[in-house]
Amino acid sequence: MSQLYPVPDHIKSKAKIDNDGYKKLYQQSIDDPEGFWSEHGKRITWFTPYNKVKNTTFEPGKVSIKWYEDGTLNACYNCVDRHLADKADKTAIIWEGDDPSVDKHITYRELHKEVSRFANGLKKLGIGKGDRVAIYMPMVPEAAYAMLACARIGAVHSVIFGGFSPNAIADRINDCQAKAIITADEGRRGGSTIGLKANVDKALSDGACPSLEHSIVCRVTEGNVDWTEGRDVWWHELIGDVSDECQAEVMSAEDPLFILYTSGSTGKPKGVVHTTGGYMVYASMTHEYVFDYHDDDVYWCAADVGWITGHSYIVYGPLANGATTLMFEGVPTYPGVGRIGEIVDKHKVNILYTAPTAIRALMAKGDEAAKTSTRESLRILGSVGEPINPEAWEWYHRAIGNGKCPIMDTWWQTENGGILITPLPGATDLKPGSATRPFFGIQPALVDSEGNVQEGEAEGGLVINDSWPGQMRTLWGDHERFEQTYFSTFKNRYFSGDGARRDADGYYWITGRMDDVLNVSGHRLGTAEIESALVAHKSVAEAAVVGYPHDLKGQGIYVYITPVEGVEVTEELTKEVRNWVRSELSPIATPDLIHWTTGLPKTRSGKIMRRILRKIAANEYENLGDTSTLADPSVVDSLIENRMNK
Ligand code: WTA
C-alpha cells in the first residue's frame, strides 16, 4: 500500500475546485457532455458563437470527430488580442536564456506587435490560410511568435523538434507538403550551439523537398550560415517594412491549427492533426484546472515547443488564459544541477511542470540540485511524458517542492491535445506513481485482449470510450491509418496504446506502452523508425530494436543487428553505426546497446519474435514463452549468451 498525500490545507484554501466540486463537475460532464462542453466552450472568444457542440462517432469505418463545428474563432486572437484590453502590460512570456545572465520579459502588447509583424511577413511571401509551414527552432520567443503568426493567418504549423536530423526534417516537410520552413541560424543548449540552418540546408539539398519555397531564418547566435538566394530570407529583413497590425483570420472551429508528427509502432511518423475550436477549449481549460492556475501566477512548463506539451502548455493553453508563461532555452543541468531551482527563485515561479527524466537526472546528484535555491515561490508541481517512479516522485516532492507542493502526474499523448488523467491540486489525494483520476469529460476504461471491459480493480489496455474536444481529428492525408491505428483494436473506443491498472480507489496507474513504441527520456520513438535508419547502413543486413529498463532514461534502446555477410564486426563499426543513427534520425535515438548476432529469432514464416528479444534485453530469461515455433530455436541460446552488459 503506497503512502497517501492528502491535499494540503494551504492548497485547499486557494484552489478553484475541491473534491466534491470535482465529483460533481465530472458527473455532469459524463451525464451531459453536450451541456457541459457548451458551457465551458464559452471560455474561448468566438467570432461567431457555436450552436452545435458535439458531433462525434468512433463507429468502425466512420470515425468522425467534430466539436463546435459551426463556430468561428482564431487561436492567436485568443492567446493575444483578447488580453489587450486588461492585460496589455502584463508579462506574457518570460524568456530565460541558456546563459543564466540573459533573460527577457515580453508583455502581451509586445507579443501582439511581434506576432502581427511576423504574420505580415509570412503574408508577404504569399503564405496564407491552409498553407503548411514547418517550424524548426530553438527555444527562443520567436518560436512562439512563429506558431502564433501561423495561427493568425490560418496557416497550419508543423513544429519539428530541434533535435531531429536532416532526413527526419525532409520526411516531415514532404508528408505535409510544407511551403515554408522557419528556422534559426543556430540554437543554444547547455553551453554549446547547434547548427539548425545547416540541418535545414541538408534536408532541402538536391531538391529533396519540392514543395518548399521559403526558408525564413531567425538570427539567434549570429553564427555563420550558408545562404541560398531566392529561397532563404532573414526574419528581421522580412519584417523590416511591415505594419504592426494584422487582422486575425476568421477560422472555422474545425480548420486545422497544427500538425505534429509523432512515432507509432510501424512505418513513418504520423502527422497528428489538431483543429482550432475544441483544442483551444481543452488546452486552456486543462491548464487552468490541472495547475489551479490563478491570474497572478508565474507558470513554467519546462518542455520543448517541439513536443505536444510545449504546444498545449507553453503556448496555447497558458496564453489563452492570459498567463505569464516561462520559456527556457537551456537544459536543467547547465551550468549546474541547481539551474531549475535557480530559475524558480529568479522569476518567482509558482507552478513548475517538467518530466520524470529531468527529475531523475537531478536526483542522481543527491540533493545538490536543491542547494542553490529556496524555491519558496513554488505551489504546484507537474510531471509528464512517462511513468514517474515513486522514488523520483518522493524526491521531487521533498527536494524540489520542499514537501509542500502537490505533484500533478499528468497522463496524456500527442493525440489527445491535452491532459486526460490527472490529479487536481485542491481535489485529489495523491499516491506517488499514480496519475489518479480522469479529467472532466474523459471516460477511461480498461479492456482485456478481447476488448471486454474490466470493472473495479483491474489491469488492461487503456481506452477512452467517448470523444473530448482536444482529441486529434485525423492523420494528415491518411484518415484510414487514423482509424486503423486508434479505433480498430477495440471497436467504438479510442485505444491509447498504453496499459494501465486501476486500484480499489479508482485511481489509474499507467504501466507503459503495449506496442512497439519506446519512451526514451520522455521522447517517444518508434522502433520501426530506428530500424529503418539502421538498415540504411551498408554493413547492416537486418536490425531489430527493443526497449529495456534504464535507470535514468526510463527506457534504453537495445539494438540487435545481423551484419551483411563478410563484414567484420569491430568496435569501430559499432561506433560508426551508433553515429549513423544519430545523424540519420536524431541524437535522441542513439542506441544504448548494440548486439551483433548471426541470427534473429524468427517464426517459420519469417516474423521476428520481438517478445523474446525484449525479454533478453531486459535480462529476463525465465518465461521466454513458447520458442518451439521458431525456425531455429538455438538462436535464442546464443543471444542470451551474448547479452550486452548493462
Ligand atoms: C507516456 C506526451 C505514464 C505514455 C504528453 C503515452 C505517460 C506517451 C505519462 C505519450 C504519465 C505520458 N505517466 N506515462 N504521466 N505521460 N506518458 O505523445 O506512454 O510524447 O502514451 O505525449 O507517453 O507521449 P507523447
Residues whose N, C-alpha, C, O or C-beta is under 5 A from the ligand:
A	BS01	WTA	S383 V384 G385 E386 P387 I388 D409 T410 W411 W412 Q413 T414 A435 S496 D498 I510 G512 R513 G522 R524
